[in-house]
Amino acid sequence: MLQQTRVAAVIPFYERFLKRFPTAAALAKAPESDVLTLWAGLGYYSRARNLHKAARRIVELGGFPSSFEQIRQLPGVGDYTAAAVSSIAFDQPHAAVDGNVLRVLSRFTAEPGDIGATAVRRRLAETANQLLDPKRPGEFNQALMELGALICLPREPQCGACPLSADCRAFSQGRQRELPIKLRKPSPVITKRTLLLIRRGGRILLRRRGPEESPMAGFWELPEAAQLPQAELRGEIASFRHTIMQHLYEVEVAEARIRSKPRGYVWLMEDDLDEIPLSTMARKALRALEL
């Protein structure tokens, strides 16, 4: 859940998720729709599907794998997660390199390249493995993460409190605020969209994305004006912005009416919306309307 998402935003989702799925076995047995419903609002839904698959794989294995290589093979697990879990839980010597660690190492070595480049990240990961204490890999990894989170801060590094400052090249060169080097990201692509709120007798018209509509397959969403040209628009009732990666969506929500239910759409009771996986954009629209 913490991949691409802030801790404060994750905590309530984490608590609800664990209450519903306290074990890997409980998660493995759950239907995907239940998993997506509990995840709805966090975004990046491939994470939920991979977590579900990983739980099933863990049940097949008879327990959680204990080696880096086995953990790395779980769906949705990359090098960082595998290194963090294997080192902290099983004392295996693998450096866990997250954003905080990359920042620490880029300053420590005065890395001249763009920290977003794959080659630079690979080079810093190799440095981390060279520095790793093989006898206490879990403690080393956690210490380096905390150093980046609390001392080696992005804008105002606390070099006076840093235990590595004597050996830090950026500090000795007076360049700690210049590093790491981050090239500018491209400007976001702005797209305007109009969602339709079509109600009838305490029900709302929705459609469910098909299995071919990855990565949001299985999620329910409000219709768009372009999808229902026959709908009679009654005016804008809300607006909001929604960001996905480099895409910025400027969304208008318009009230509309329709004579008959179009093919592929379903009338769902408003009171049942918390029981289904709604897309984040649909949730934002309904929240803006306080539904």
N, C-alpha and C positions, 0 to 999 in steps of 0.2 A: 504493500500500500504506500510505502514511503518513496517509491520510485516516482520521480517527477511531481511529488505532492508534499506540501509542507506538513510538519508534525501536527500543528494545531488543527489543521483541516482533517487529518487522518484519525485522530483519537476517537471521536464519537463513532465513526464508521468501524474502527477496529473493535471497540467495545461491543457494539451491536453484532458484529460478525462473529466474534468469539462466543458470545452468549448463544447464538443460533447454531454455530458449528464449533463446539469446544475441542474436538479432536479431528485428526486427519480422516478417521473412519467416518465420522459424522458428515464431514464435507464431501467425502467420496461418494456417499450414498445419496446425497441431495441432487435433485434435478437441476439442470443448468439454469432454468428460469428463476429458481429460488436464489441461487448464487448471484445472478445478475441483479435481482431486485435488491439484495442487501448491499451490492456494490454501487448501485445507481447513484450518480452524483459525484463519484470520484474520478470518472473519466478513464481513458486509456483501458478500455474494457478487455483487451487481450490479456491483461494481467489477471483479471478474474478467471478467464477461461483457462489460462495456464496454471493458475493456482489449483483450480478444480482438477485438472489433469494430473498435476503433481501429487495431489492427495490420493488419487486413485493409484498412481504408480507406487507411492509409499505403502499403501495397503497391500499391493501385489508383492512388494519386497518383504513384507512382514515387519517393517519398522523403518525409521528414518536412516538413510545411508550415512556412513561415517567417514568416507574418504572424499577428498576434493573432486576426484574424477567422477564418482558416483553422484555426488550432489550436483555437479555441473551438468549432468545428464537429465536432471529433472526439468520438465517443461517450464520455461520462463526464467530459469536460473542462469545468470551470466557469471563471468569470472569474478566480479566483485562480491556478489552474494555467496558464491561457492567458497571464496577465500575467507570471507568474514565468518561464515558458519563453521567451516572446517577448522579454522585457527582458534576461534573462541570456544567452540564446543568440544573440539577433538584434538586441540594442540598440534595441528598440522602446520608446517612452515610455508604458508602462502600469504603473501602481502595483499591486503585488502585496500584497493586504491579507489577512493571516492573523490568527489569534488574538493572536499577539504584537504585531503591528502595531496591531490594534484597541486593545489595552491601552495602548500607547505614545501613540497619538493621543487616546484618551479622556482621558488625564491631561494631555497637552500642551495640549489645548483646554478642559480642565475640562468635558467633556461631561456634561450633567445627566441625560440619558436612559438608559434600560435598554439595555445593550450588546447584549442579545439581540434587541432590536426591529429589524425590517427597516429602518425609516426611519432609525434611529440608525446602523446599519451603512452604509447608503447615504450618509449625511451624512459619516461618517468616511472612506469611500472617496473621496468628492469632495475632501476635505481632503488626502488622500494624493496624489491626482493634481495638486493645486495646488502641493504642496511638492516634487513629483518633479523631480529634476535631469534634463532631457531629453537632456543630453549623455552622462550616465552612469547610465541608468535601472537597469541590472542591479546596479551597485555600490550605488546608493541603496537599492534594494529589499532587497538582502542585508544592508546595514548596519542598516536599520530592523528587519529580522527579528532580527538578532543583538542589537540593543539591547534588544529585548523579551525575548529568551531569556536574556541574561546580566546585564543591568543593571536594566531596568524590570520587576522580578520581581513576581509576583502579590501576595505577602504582605509581602515586605521589599524594596522598591525601593531600589537603591543610588544614591540621588540625588547623593551626593558624588562619584561617579565618572561621572556622566552629562554628556555634552557638550551636552545640550539643557536642562539645569536652569535656566539663566539666563532662558530664554524659556518655561519650562513653567508654565502657569497653576495647575495643581494644586499644584506645589511652592511657588509664591509664596503660595498660599492655605493651605499646610500641610494639604492634603487628599489627598496622594498615596496614602495607605493606604485612603482611603474610595472611591477610584475604581479601576477603572470600576464603575458601579452595575450590580449583577446581581440581578434579582428572583429570589426563591426558585422553584426548580423544583417541580412537583407531586410528591407522594409517589409512589413506584413502585407499580404494580399487582402484587400478589403472587398468583401462581398455583401451585398444587400439581399436579405431574404424576408419574405412575408409569411408568417404562420397564421393559420386560420383556426379560430375557436368557433366550432359549430356545435351548438347544444340543442338537445331536445328531450324534454321530460326528465330532467336530472341526469341525463347521459351526455357524453362527449364523443364526438367522432374521432377515431384514431386508426392508425394503420400499424401493422407489425412488419418490421423489416425482414425480408426473406433471407435464407441461408447464404445466398450469393451476394448479399449486400454487406460485405465485410468492411470494417471491423465491428459494426454495430448490429450485426445479425441477431434477431431475436428481441430487439428493443422496440418498444412502442413509441410512436411519435405523432405529433400533430400534423395534419396535412399542410402542404404549402400551396400558396395561391397558384403557382405554375402547374401544380398537379391536378387542381380542380378548377379549370377555367369556367365551368358551368356554375360555380358557387356565386351567390349574390353577396358582395361585400357590403357591410353596414358601417364601416369606419374603423380607424385605428383606436385601440383601447390600451395599448401598452407598448413599450419598446425597451430593448436592452442590448448589450454587446456580449459577444461570446467568442472566446479565443481558443483555437486548436492549432498548436504548433505555430507556423508562420501565417496562419489564416485568421483574419479578424472579421467576424460576421456582425453586421449591423442589422438587428432583427426587429421587425415590426410585428405586432400581434394584432390581427384585425378580427372583429366579430363578423360572422358570415352565416348565411342560411343556404340550405340546399333542399331541393324537392324530394330526392330519393337517395338512398344510400348507394354510393358508387361501389363498383366491384373492388374487392380487396380492402375495404374499410369496415370497421366494426363500431357499433355503439356500445360504450362501456359506462357503467355507473360511476359518477364522480366519487362516490364514497369508496370505490374499490381501487382507486388509482395508486394507493400506497402498497397494494398487494402485487403489482406488476412491475417489471423493469422498464421504467420510462427513460428515454434519452435525456441527457443533461439539458439539451436545448429546450425540450418539452417541459422539463421540471422548472427551468428558469422562467419560461413563459407563464406557466400556471402559478408559480410563486409570485410573479409580478402582478397577477390578477387576484392573489390571495385565495386560490382555490385549494 
